[in-house]
């Protein structure tokens, strides 16, 4: 799936991603393929898998989409800001 980072709290090790369909999913620091984002990350485009357990759905295997693709999305007038 693809979505946008809303925020990530480095101290609490979790954040929220909104999917292209508008669903909000929690993401844990351990859910990132590489390191979790540092500093302001709202608006970063990400790709991820969705996992489900007894506490609900969450994002896993989160990967940042390269900046080139993010610039193209902004030019198309999408909601990625």
Secondary structure, DSSP 8 states (H G I E B T S, - for coil): -EEEEEEEETTTTEEEEEETTS-EEEEEGGGBSS----S--TT-EEEEEEEEETTEEEEEEEEE--HHHHHHHHHTT-S--
